[in-house]
Amino acid sequence: MTVPDIIIAIDGYSSTGKSSFAKLMAKELGFLYLDSGALYRGVTLFAQEEKFISPSNEINPALEAALQGLDLWFASDNRTFIGERCIEKEIRTMEVSSQVSPIAAVPYVRRFVDAKLHELAGGGRVIMDGRDIGTTVFPNAEIKIFMTAAPEVRAQRRYDELVMKGENPVLEEVQENLRQRDYIDSHRETSPLSRASDAFILDNSNMTISEEVAWVKGLIKGKFNLYDD
Ligand code: CDP
């Protein structure tokens, strides 16, 4: 099927498999994939390394000016970089996960990430995942999905992912981190995580990723009256 130059927004809770799904979908449709969470994670790593955030989550307001010089970008294989340095591994650690939500609640951090997403998205043919893509960043996205899954399924998925990456996670800590991030993400003042009224809900607790792709392709076909080639 030939899909028009649209924007697909995937929002939802932590560890619902948004990024694995969005990456696969982008590959199938020949779309660009943009991981907004990776940008928040990149800002968090930068803030931690440059000591703009304290262990008790106090944020030095000098971070705002420092962001002007932060060269955060994606390579064509989706890896995240600061300048010449690939930070893909560092941004996925529990250390970054433990401070990303307070950082992402700061309005000037959100403005920084939103501007970057707009710059990278260009004229469309892009699929993005995050918390507020369909509500705030691209409210006119043609297809919006709100992903959800049972909390225990999500915690187990994230735990398995960290083990695969060679970390040594504790399941209870992973569960607690997801709970806290979901809470902060849903209750912050600036663009909290919420379902856009025109977003389709996808509960993937008992779905495989290929079932998800088939489901969303069905939505796209229906919306644009497309047929298989
Ligand atoms: O992969 P996971 O679902 O755990 O999270 P992520 O997409 O990498 O996002 C990490 C964190 O960034 C989230 O918990 C949010 O605090 C923040 N975030 C956000 O506030 N808005 C977005 N559009 C994307 C991420």
Boltz pocket constraint, residues with backbone or C-beta under 6 A from the ligand:
constraints:
  - pocket:
      binder: B
      contacts: [[A, 12], [A, 13], [A, 14], [A, 15], [A, 16], [A, 18], [A, 19], [A, 36], [A, 37], [A, 38], [A, 40], [A, 41], [A, 100], [A, 101], [A, 102], [A, 104], [A, 105], [A, 129], [A, 130], [A, 131], [A, 132], [A, 133], [A, 181], [A, 182], [A, 185], [A, 191]]
      max_distance: 6.0
